[in-house]
């Protein structure tokens, strides 16, 4: 029996590998729609199922133990990914021939490969900030040339399946897919931006100190920094630094005092670096000290190119600072994959 479909928005509660993708050549200036993507789903399914050409069977070789245990291939779907507010299983009905929803009104594309016992997925994301009144280079170019810009690929697939999918993208759309690794500076800045976004209301005004502290404690919760050492002689591989939810607002306030409350500063990291140096004699700014992973309530982000996002929660009035902050975090990763985001990717 195939796994049951979930109504949860597919970006959440799944650990994805991060990849950057160069523009997809589609040979048309028309936006992609679900009819076009169904054709790609059928072609990709044929590759996975295998075909016999001149007496030779071609397709995905199931030598991987994981794929050998998940049963027979059931379905392959390739569709536009609606905005979170419009997400519902009805919109993903494969028999629905409505093609009015096109790329310009969608978050990206989602590919789901379902076996008897497991379903795998890949999500290609474009920048969505045109809906926030912001314009990016990618959004301007999209639809005006024969390329579609999906800079970020999130994949939850075993190795052979992921390789088959990226090979299909490469051969079909003349694109290049590469791993997206995150530097220490990017991880630190992404976390600082996230807590800053949580501290502002829908109008962009900073919340009062009581409301800000309440939001940070309830959303971010406990935070864990996993620190590694790029030192050939070091016997200590990693250490975990945990910050309780009650300490987060106080550390931010302390960091602002250290640097004069400037918007351009990194108050949390300034306070953390000062505390660690004073109590452990460890210089967090040394080039041999690396932040390997940041884990908190809304997300886990790793330098090896992994991310897990938590389903955002709304306040009693229906607003959701977490949703806004998470959306901006994702847009930042899309920018980074496109080569125009925060510094620090390889």
C-alpha positions in Angstrom: 0.0 0.0 0.0 1.4 3.4 -1.0 1.9 5.9 1.9 -1.0 8.2 2.6 -0.7 11.7 1.2 -0.4 14.5 3.8 -2.2 17.9 3.7 0.8 19.5 5.4 2.7 22.0 3.2 5.6 20.0 1.8 8.3 22.4 2.9 7.8 21.6 6.6 9.0 18.9 9.0 11.3 17.2 6.4 15.1 17.2 6.3 16.1 18.3 2.8 19.5 18.5 1.1 20.2 21.8 -0.5 21.4 22.2 -4.1 21.8 25.2 -6.4 20.4 25.0 -9.9 21.3 27.1 -12.9 18.4 28.4 -15.1 16.3 25.8 -16.8 16.1 26.1 -20.6 12.5 25.4 -21.7 12.7 26.5 -25.3 9.6 28.7 -24.8 8.8 32.0 -23.3 5.5 30.7 -22.0 5.3 30.0 -18.2 5.3 26.4 -17.1 1.9 24.8 -16.2 0.7 21.5 -14.9 0.0 20.1 -18.3 3.6 20.6 -19.4 4.9 19.2 -16.1 2.7 16.1 -16.4 4.6 15.2 -19.5 7.9 15.5 -17.6 6.4 13.3 -14.9 5.6 10.6 -17.4 9.1 10.8 -18.9 10.8 10.6 -15.6 8.6 7.7 -14.5 9.6 5.8 -17.6 13.3 6.3 -16.7 12.7 5.0 -13.1 10.5 2.1 -14.2 13.0 1.1 -16.9 12.5 0.4 -20.6 13.8 -2.2 -23.0 15.7 -0.6 -25.9 17.1 -3.0 -28.5 17.0 -5.8 -26.0 18.8 -3.9 -23.3 17.0 -2.8 -20.1 17.7 0.8 -19.1 16.5 2.8 -16.1 17.3 3.2 -12.4 19.3 0.3 -11.1 18.0 -0.8 -7.7 21.3 -1.7 -6.1 20.7 0.6 -3.2 19.4 -1.2 -0.1 16.9 1.6 0.6 15.2 1.5 -2.8 15.2 -2.3 -2.7 13.1 -2.2 0.5 10.5 0.3 -0.5 8.6 -1.9 -3.0 7.5 -1.3 -6.5 7.3 2.2 -8.1 3.7 3.5 -7.9 3.4 7.0 -9.2 5.5 10.0 -10.2 3.9 13.5 -10.0 5.5 16.8 -11.2 3.4 19.9 -10.5 3.4 23.5 -9.6 3.7 24.2 -5.9 1.0 26.6 -4.8 1.5 29.2 -2.2 1.0 27.9 1.3 -2.3 29.7 1.8 -3.7 27.9 -1.3 -2.3 24.5 -0.5 -4.8 21.6 -0.5 -4.9 18.1 -1.9 -7.7 19.1 -4.3 -5.3 21.4 -6.1 -2.9 18.5 -6.5 -5.5 16.3 -8.2 -3.7 14.6 -11.2 -7.0 14.4 -13.1 -7.6 18.2 -12.9 -7.0 19.6 -16.3 -7.2 23.2 -15.1 -4.0 24.9 -16.3 -4.8 28.5 -15.3 -2.4 28.2 -12.4 1.0 28.9 -13.9 4.5 29.5 -12.7 4.1 33.2 -12.0 1.4 32.5 -9.3 3.2 29.5 -7.7 6.0 29.1 -5.3 7.9 26.7 -7.5 7.5 23.0 -8.5 7.3 19.8 -6.6 8.2 16.3 -7.8 6.9 13.3 -5.8 8.0 9.7 -6.4 5.9 7.2 -4.6 6.8 3.6 -4.0 4.7 1.0 -2.1 6.2 1.8 1.3 7.8 5.3 0.9 7.4 8.6 -0.9 10.3 10.9 -1.9 10.1 14.4 -3.0 12.1 17.2 -4.6 11.1 20.9 -4.6 12.4 23.5 -7.0 11.9 27.0 -5.6 11.9 30.4 -7.2 12.1 33.7 -5.5 8.6 34.7 -4.3 9.2 38.3 -3.2 7.2 39.8 -6.0 4.2 39.0 -3.9 5.6 41.1 -1.1 6.0 44.1 -3.3 9.7 43.4 -3.9 11.3 42.8 -7.3 14.3 40.7 -8.0 16.5 40.2 -11.1 15.2 36.7 -11.4 11.6 37.7 -11.3 12.2 40.4 -14.0 13.9 37.9 -16.3 11.3 35.1 -15.8 8.9 34.8 -18.6 10.8 37.2 -20.9 13.3 34.6 -22.2 13.5 30.9 -22.7 14.8 30.2 -19.2 13.0 29.5 -16.0 14.8 30.4 -12.8 14.6 27.8 -10.0 17.8 28.5 -8.1 17.2 26.3 -5.1 16.5 22.6 -5.1 15.4 20.9 -1.9 15.5 17.1 -2.1 14.5 14.2 0.1 15.7 11.2 -1.9 18.2 8.4 -1.5 21.4 8.7 -3.5 20.5 6.7 -6.7 17.1 8.4 -7.0 18.5 11.9 -6.5 21.2 11.2 -9.1 18.6 10.0 -11.6 16.5 13.2 -11.0 19.4 15.6 -11.3 20.5 13.8 -14.4 17.0 14.3 -15.9 17.1 18.0 -15.1 20.6 18.3 -16.7 19.7 16.4 -19.9 16.2 17.9 -20.3 16.8 21.5 -19.3 20.5 22.0 -20.1 21.1 23.0 -16.4 23.7 22.3 -13.8 23.0 21.1 -10.3 25.6 21.3 -7.5 25.7 21.0 -3.8 25.0 24.1 -1.7 27.2 24.2 1.4 26.8 27.0 4.0 29.7 28.9 5.7 29.9 29.9 9.3 29.3 33.5 8.4 26.1 32.6 6.4 24.7 30.5 9.3 25.3 33.2 11.8 23.8 35.9 9.6 20.8 33.8 8.7 20.1 33.2 12.4 20.5 37.0 13.2 18.2 37.9 10.3 15.6 35.4 11.5 15.4 36.7 15.1 15.4 40.2 13.7 12.4 39.4 11.5 10.6 37.8 14.5 11.1 41.1 16.3 9.1 43.2 13.8 5.4 43.3 13.2 3.5 43.1 9.9 4.2 46.8 9.2 7.9 46.4 9.7 7.9 48.2 13.0 9.9 46.7 15.9 7.8 45.3 18.7 8.0 46.6 22.2 10.4 44.8 24.4 7.8 42.7 26.2 6.1 41.4 23.0 9.5 40.9 21.4 10.8 38.8 24.2 7.6 36.7 24.3 7.8 36.0 20.6 11.4 35.0 20.7 10.9 32.7 23.6 7.8 31.0 22.2 9.1 30.6 18.6 12.9 30.2 18.8 12.8 28.2 22.1 16.1 26.5 23.0 18.9 27.1 20.5 21.9 24.7 19.9 25.0 25.8 18.1 27.3 22.9 17.0 30.8 24.1 16.8 33.6 22.3 14.9 37.3 22.9 14.6 39.2 23.2 11.3 42.5 22.4 13.1 44.6 19.4 12.0 46.0 18.9 15.5 42.8 19.2 17.4 41.5 16.0 19.1 38.2 17.7 20.0 35.9 17.4 17.0 32.8 19.3 18.0 31.1 20.9 21.0 27.5 21.8 21.5 26.5 25.1 22.9 22.9 25.4 24.2 21.1 28.6 24.9 17.9 28.4 26.9 14.8 30.2 25.6 14.8 32.5 28.6 18.4 33.6 27.9 17.9 34.5 24.2 16.3 38.0 24.7 18.9 38.9 27.4 21.7 37.8 25.1 20.4 40.0 22.3 20.1 43.0 24.6 23.6 42.3 25.9 25.0 42.2 22.3 23.4 45.5 21.4 25.1 47.1 24.4 28.4 45.7 23.3 28.1 47.3 19.9 26.0 50.4 20.5 22.6 49.1 19.4 23.4 49.5 15.7 21.1 47.9 13.1 24.1 46.6 11.2 25.5 44.6 14.1 25.0 41.0 15.0 23.9 41.3 18.7 23.3 37.6 19.4 26.6 36.4 18.0 28.5 39.3 19.6 27.1 38.3 23.0 27.7 34.6 22.4 31.3 35.2 21.3 32.0 37.4 24.3 30.5 34.9 26.7 32.3 31.9 25.2 35.6 33.7 25.2 35.2 34.8 28.8 34.1 31.4 30.2 35.9 28.9 27.9 38.8 30.9 26.4 37.5 30.0 23.0 37.6 32.6 20.2 34.5 32.1 18.1 35.9 34.5 15.5 39.1 32.4 14.9 39.2 31.1 11.3 39.7 27.6 12.7 36.4 27.7 14.6 33.4 26.8 12.5 29.6 26.8 13.2 28.5 23.4 11.8 24.8 23.6 12.6 22.2 25.8 14.2 19.1 24.1 15.6 16.2 26.0 17.1 12.4 25.8 17.3 11.6 27.0 13.7 14.5 25.4 11.8 17.7 23.3 11.7 20.3 24.6 9.3 23.6 22.8 8.7 26.9 23.7 6.9 26.8 20.5 5.0 23.8 21.8 3.1 20.8 20.4 5.1 17.7 22.2 6.3 14.6 21.3 8.3 11.8 23.8 8.7 9.0 23.6 11.4 5.4 24.3 10.6 4.9 28.0 11.6 2.3 28.8 14.3 0.0 31.8 14.4 -0.7 34.2 17.2 -4.2 34.5 18.7 -4.9 37.4 16.3 -4.0 35.2 13.3 -0.7 37.0 12.6 2.4 34.8 12.2 5.8 36.4 12.7 7.3 32.9 12.3 5.7 32.5 8.8 7.2 35.9 7.7 10.6 35.0 9.1 10.6 31.6 7.6 9.6 32.9 4.2 12.5 35.4 4.3 14.9 32.6 5.4 13.9 30.6 2.3 14.1 33.6 0.0 17.6 34.1 1.4 18.6 30.6 0.5 17.1 31.1 -3.0 19.2 34.3 -3.4 22.3 32.5 -2.1 21.8 29.6 -4.6 21.5 32.2 -7.4 24.7 33.8 -6.3 23.2 37.1 -4.9 22.4 36.2 -1.3 24.3 36.6 2.0 27.9 35.9 1.7 29.3 32.4 2.4 28.4 29.5 0.3 30.5 26.9 -1.6 
